[in-house]
Amino acid sequence: MKNWKRTPFRFWLFLFIISTVSCANTKPLPVSNNTQKAETDLSELDKRDKSVILGAARFKEYLPALKGKKVGMIVNQTSVINNEHLVDILLAKKVNITTIFAPEHGFRGEADAGELVDNGKDIKTGLPIISLYGENRKPNPEMIQDVDVLVFDIQDVGVRFYTYISTMHYIMEAAAENNKSVIILDRPNPNGHYVDGPILEMEHQSFVGMHPIPIVHGLTVGELARMINGELWLADSLVCNLKVVKCLNYDHNTFYVPPIKPSPNLPNIRSIYLYPSLCLFEGTVVSVGRGTATPFQIYGHPLYPKGKYDFIPSPTEGAKFPRYDGELCHGFSLLDEPIEQLRKAKKIRLEYLVGFYNCFPEKDNFFNDFFIKLVGTNDLQKQIVNGRWAVDIEDSWDEGLNAYKKLRKKYLLYTDFE
């Protein structure tokens, strides 16, 4: 049954699609290039709720559990409190850290998306670094034999295919299998103010989607860890010895801007808000601006006939081999969309994908094999190819989302959004 509460929005959505994603003739804007700096709206940072106290900063809540223990840290460049890395803080507090485990993008967050991360040694501390984004996604018994407690502190963005939560799953699973404990130091979810998208079908389970949850799941990593445990989603229905250290002064309505970019291609809050919508293009031939100063804020393709914005990708720190390197791409820019408007939308903007497909000249080559794995269902590609409107496709998610929302409430640690 369709959710008719969406109906008043359809008229405005129709106007938006016709005006911004149509095949009408448009005059391209100036070509972007890599001398441009990524947009930084200082007013956004000024509005950030600085009263939030991160789980990692609540030392009294977890330092006693580390006393006399050998500790493994699952951390990256975001694991910082007041400009100091958590590893350095805990070492100064005489915590016995034996190993650092590095997720996708590496310990310092400099590796490209999908780029394998090697084992190594941290130059500053001399601690061994074990990659969980190379040959092993899950620690084997040998990797954690010198560890009693595993501490996870990484900034997430609340989207199912963001792989840090898959790393957390495997950390919990390895801990359960080897009688280790896990402490999650919770951080706010900047996309935690809504839930949207199709529910993953488990036959499409992969490292970019491990759980039967929607694309935008509306949970902090601590809440998701509780759900993984409570729903017995670990291998063999194991349950991890888990402790979650909550944030203070945070709820799911809090406007939170991460002070450090969560990964190389999410440079600001605009990209974080657009990520759930634009990352769907990663399963197609379309560029989302990797290799420019504004990734996940623009999108296009060399063959797109009537784009309103042009850009040329070239190698950058977070995109060493960008799609369409050196080629002129035609498409659209979302750089002028007000942040408040993006936040208030509380939905995946499926019209970007549907509109681009409808105008693309080579439809048979539009989707690639990664698309179904990314979205977690066979249905979405079929619906788009069959000409379904974006709003009708979104209505088809309602049943799954309603069931998920009931499940989600069991695991919340913070006041929910309205």
C-alpha positions in Angstrom: 0.0 0.0 0.0 1.4 3.4 -0.9 2.3 5.9 1.8 0.1 8.9 0.7 1.9 11.2 3.1 4.5 11.4 0.4 1.9 12.6 -2.1 2.2 16.4 -1.6 5.9 16.1 -2.3 5.4 14.5 -5.7 4.4 17.7 -7.4 7.5 19.5 -6.3 9.6 16.5 -7.0 8.2 16.4 -10.6 9.1 20.0 -11.1 12.6 19.4 -9.7 13.2 16.5 -12.1 12.0 18.4 -15.1 14.1 21.4 -14.3 17.3 19.8 -13.2 17.6 16.3 -14.6 15.9 16.7 -18.0 17.4 16.2 -21.5 16.7 19.8 -22.5 19.5 21.9 -23.9 21.5 23.6 -21.2 24.6 25.8 -21.2 27.4 24.1 -19.3 29.0 25.9 -16.4 32.8 26.5 -16.4 34.8 23.4 -16.1 36.0 22.5 -12.6 39.6 21.6 -11.9 41.7 20.5 -9.1 43.1 23.9 -8.3 39.7 24.6 -6.7 39.6 24.0 -3.0 36.9 21.8 -1.6 34.0 23.9 -0.3 34.2 24.8 3.4 31.2 26.6 4.8 32.4 28.1 8.0 28.9 28.8 9.1 28.3 25.0 9.1 31.2 24.5 11.5 30.1 27.4 13.7 26.6 25.8 14.1 28.1 22.5 15.0 27.0 21.3 18.5 30.2 21.6 20.4 28.6 20.2 23.6 28.7 16.6 22.3 31.1 14.5 24.4 32.4 11.6 22.5 32.5 8.1 24.0 36.3 8.1 23.6 36.5 11.2 25.9 34.7 9.5 28.7 37.8 7.8 30.1 36.3 6.9 33.5 33.8 4.7 31.6 36.4 2.4 30.0 39.9 2.9 31.3 39.2 0.5 34.2 38.4 -2.2 31.7 41.8 -1.7 30.0 43.8 -1.8 33.2 46.3 -4.7 33.2 45.0 -5.8 29.7 46.7 -6.1 26.3 44.7 -3.8 24.0 44.2 -3.8 20.3 42.9 -0.6 18.7 40.7 -0.4 15.7 41.2 3.3 14.7 42.0 5.7 11.9 42.5 9.4 11.3 39.2 10.3 12.9 40.1 8.7 16.2 40.9 12.0 17.7 40.0 14.0 20.9 40.8 17.7 20.9 43.3 17.3 18.1 45.2 14.4 19.8 45.0 10.8 18.5 43.4 8.4 20.9 46.3 6.0 20.6 48.7 8.7 21.8 46.4 9.6 24.7 46.0 6.1 25.9 49.7 5.4 25.7 50.3 8.5 27.8 47.8 7.0 30.3 49.9 3.8 30.4 47.5 1.6 28.5 49.2 -1.4 27.1 48.4 -1.1 23.4 49.9 -4.1 21.6 48.4 -3.7 18.1 46.7 -1.2 15.7 44.2 -2.6 13.3 43.7 -0.5 10.1 40.4 -0.4 8.2 39.7 0.7 4.6 41.8 3.9 3.8 44.4 2.8 6.3 45.4 4.0 9.8 46.1 7.6 8.6 43.2 7.6 6.1 45.3 8.2 3.0 44.5 5.1 0.9 42.2 5.3 -2.0 38.7 3.7 -1.8 39.1 0.0 -2.5 42.9 0.2 -2.4 44.5 -2.7 -0.4 46.1 -1.6 2.8 49.4 -3.2 3.8 50.6 -4.3 7.2 53.3 -2.1 8.7 54.5 -0.2 11.7 53.4 3.2 13.0 56.4 5.6 12.7 55.4 7.7 15.7 54.7 4.9 18.3 56.5 1.9 16.8 53.3 -0.2 17.2 52.6 -2.9 14.6 49.8 -2.1 12.2 47.7 -5.0 10.9 45.5 -4.3 7.9 41.9 -5.3 7.9 41.6 -4.2 4.3 44.1 -6.4 2.6 44.4 -10.2 2.5 42.3 -10.3 5.7 39.1 -8.5 6.5 38.7 -10.4 9.7 41.4 -10.9 12.3 42.6 -14.5 12.5 43.5 -16.1 15.9 47.2 -15.4 15.4 46.5 -11.6 14.9 44.7 -11.3 18.2 46.6 -13.8 20.3 48.4 -10.9 22.0 45.2 -9.0 22.7 42.7 -9.2 25.5 40.4 -6.3 24.6 39.6 -4.7 21.2 38.7 -1.0 21.2 36.8 0.4 18.2 36.8 4.2 17.7 36.0 5.3 14.2 33.8 8.0 12.8 31.0 6.5 10.7 28.5 8.2 8.4 25.4 6.0 8.9 25.3 4.3 5.5 25.2 0.5 5.0 27.9 0.3 2.4 30.4 2.4 4.3 32.8 -0.4 5.2 33.9 0.6 8.7 30.8 -1.1 10.1 31.7 -4.3 8.2 35.1 -4.1 9.9 33.4 -3.7 13.2 31.3 -6.8 12.5 34.3 -8.9 11.8 36.1 -7.5 14.9 33.1 -8.6 17.0 33.0 -12.0 15.4 36.7 -12.6 15.9 36.4 -11.6 19.5 33.4 -13.9 20.1 35.3 -16.8 18.5 38.5 -16.2 20.5 37.1 -15.2 23.9 38.1 -11.5 23.6 36.0 -8.5 24.6 35.1 -5.5 22.5 34.6 -1.9 23.6 32.9 0.5 21.2 33.6 4.2 21.8 30.6 5.7 20.3 30.5 8.7 18.0 27.5 10.7 16.5 26.0 9.6 13.2 25.8 12.7 11.0 23.1 10.9 9.0 21.4 9.5 12.1 18.3 11.7 11.8 16.5 9.5 9.3 16.1 6.0 7.9 15.7 5.2 4.2 16.4 2.8 1.3 15.8 -0.8 0.4 16.6 -3.5 3.0 19.6 -5.7 2.0 18.6 -9.2 0.9 21.0 -11.6 2.5 21.8 -13.4 -0.8 23.6 -10.1 -1.7 25.6 -10.0 1.5 29.2 -8.6 1.0 31.7 -6.3 2.6 29.7 -3.4 1.4 26.5 -4.8 2.9 26.6 -7.4 5.7 23.3 -6.9 7.5 19.5 -6.8 6.6 19.3 -3.1 7.2 18.4 -0.2 4.9 21.0 1.9 3.1 20.6 4.7 5.7 20.2 2.8 8.9 19.8 5.6 11.5 22.1 4.1 14.1 25.4 5.0 15.7 28.1 2.3 15.5 27.4 1.5 19.2 23.7 1.0 18.5 24.4 -1.1 15.4 26.9 -3.3 17.4 24.0 -3.9 19.9 21.8 -4.9 17.0 24.4 -7.3 15.5 24.7 -9.0 18.9 21.0 -9.0 19.7 19.9 -10.3 16.3 22.6 -13.0 16.4 24.1 -11.8 13.1 27.6 -13.0 13.9 28.7 -16.4 12.5 27.1 -19.4 14.2 24.9 -17.0 16.2 27.7 -16.1 18.4 27.4 -13.2 20.9 30.3 -10.9 21.5 31.3 -9.7 25.0 30.4 -6.1 24.2 30.6 -2.7 26.0 29.4 0.5 24.4 30.5 3.8 25.8 27.8 6.3 24.9 28.2 9.9 23.7 26.8 12.6 26.0 24.6 15.5 24.9 23.7 13.7 21.7 20.5 12.4 20.2 19.3 11.5 16.7 18.2 15.0 16.0 21.6 16.6 16.8 23.2 18.5 13.9 26.7 17.1 14.0 29.6 17.9 11.6 32.6 15.6 12.0 35.7 17.7 12.7 37.9 15.4 10.6 36.8 14.1 7.2 35.7 10.5 7.6 37.5 9.4 4.4 39.4 11.1 1.6 36.4 11.5 -0.6 34.0 12.9 2.0 35.6 16.3 2.6 32.6 18.1 4.2 29.1 17.8 5.6 27.5 18.3 2.1 29.3 15.3 0.7 28.3 13.3 3.8 24.6 14.2 3.3 24.8 13.4 -0.4 26.8 10.2 0.0 23.7 7.9 0.4 22.3 9.2 -2.8 25.3 9.7 -5.0 27.2 6.5 -4.0 24.5 4.6 -5.9 26.3 5.9 -9.0 29.4 3.8 -8.0 27.5 0.8 -9.4 27.2 2.5 -12.8 29.4 4.2 -15.4 28.9 7.6 -13.8 31.6 9.5 -12.0 30.8 11.1 -8.7 33.7 13.5 -8.8 36.4 11.3 -7.4 39.6 13.0 -8.6 38.2 16.5 -8.2 38.1 18.9 -5.2 34.3 18.2 -4.7 33.7 14.4 -4.7 30.2 13.2 -3.9 28.9 16.7 -4.7 29.0 16.5 -8.5 28.3 13.7 -11.0 28.7 13.2 -14.7 29.9 11.2 -17.7 31.8 12.0 -20.9 28.9 10.8 -23.0 26.1 12.5 -21.1 24.4 14.7 -23.7 22.9 17.7 -21.9 24.6 18.2 -18.5 24.6 21.5 -16.7 28.0 21.2 -15.2 31.4 20.0 -16.6 34.4 18.7 -14.7 37.7 16.9 -15.5 38.9 14.2 -13.0 42.6 13.9 -12.3 44.6 12.0 -9.6 44.2 13.2 -6.1 45.2 11.9 -2.7 42.0 10.0 -2.3 41.6 9.0 -5.9 44.9 7.9 -7.4 43.2 6.4 -10.5 40.0 8.3 -10.9 37.3 7.2 -13.4 37.7 9.2 -16.6 41.1 10.6 -15.7 41.7 13.7 -17.9 38.3 13.4 -19.7 35.6 16.1 -19.8 32.6 14.9 -17.9 29.1 16.4 -18.4 26.6 16.3 -15.6 25.3 18.1 -12.6 26.6 20.1 -9.5 24.9 20.0 -6.1 27.3 22.6 -4.6 24.6 25.2 -4.4 22.1 23.0 -2.5 21.7 24.6 1.0 22.9 22.3 3.8 19.7 22.8 5.7 17.7 21.7 2.8 19.8 18.6 2.3 19.4 17.8 6.0 15.6 18.4 6.1 15.0 16.1 3.1 15.6 13.0 5.2 15.6 10.8 2.2 17.8 9.2 -0.5 17.4 11.4 -3.6 16.8 8.7 -6.0 15.8 11.1 -8.7 19.5 11.9 -9.4 20.0 8.3 -10.5 16.7 7.7 -12.3 17.0 11.0 -14.1 20.5 10.4 -15.3 19.7 6.9 -16.5 16.7 8.2 -18.4 18.8 10.6 -20.4 21.9 8.4 -20.8 22.5 7.4 -24.5 23.9 3.9 -23.8 21.4 2.4 -21.3 22.6 -1.2 -21.8 26.0 -0.3 -20.4 24.8 2.0 -17.6 24.8 -0.5 -14.7 27.8 -2.7 -13.8 28.0 -5.9 -11.7 28.7 -3.9 -8.5 25.3 -2.2 -8.5 23.2 -5.0 -7.1 25.8 -5.7 -4.4 25.9 -2.0 -3.5 22.1 -1.6 -3.2 21.5 -5.1 -1.7 18.6 -6.0 -3.9 17.7 -7.1 -7.5 14.7 -4.9 -7.6 16.1 -1.4 -7.9 17.9 -1.9 -11.2 14.8 -3.6 -12.7 12.5 -0.8 -11.5 14.7 1.8 -13.1 15.1 -0.1 -16.4 11.3 -0.6 -16.5 10.7 3.1 -16.3 9.4 3.4 -12.7 9.3 6.9 -11.2 11.6 7.6 -8.3 8.7 8.3 -5.9 7.0 5.0 -6.8 10.3 3.1 -6.2 10.6 4.8 -2.9 7.1 3.8 -2.0 8.0 0.1 -2.6 10.5 0.4 0.3 7.9 1.2 2.9 7.0 -2.2 4.1 10.6 -3.2 4.8 11.4 0.2 6.4 8.4 0.0 8.7 9.5 -3.5 9.9 13.1 -2.3 10.3 12.1 0.8 12.3 10.3 -1.4 14.9 13.5 -3.6 15.2 15.7 -0.5 15.4 13.9 0.9 18.5 15.0 -2.1 20.5 18.7 -1.1 20.2 18.6 2.7 20.5 20.8 4.3 23.1 19.8 7.9 22.4 16.5 9.9 22.0 15.1 9.2 18.6 14.2 11.5 15.8 10.6 12.4 15.4 
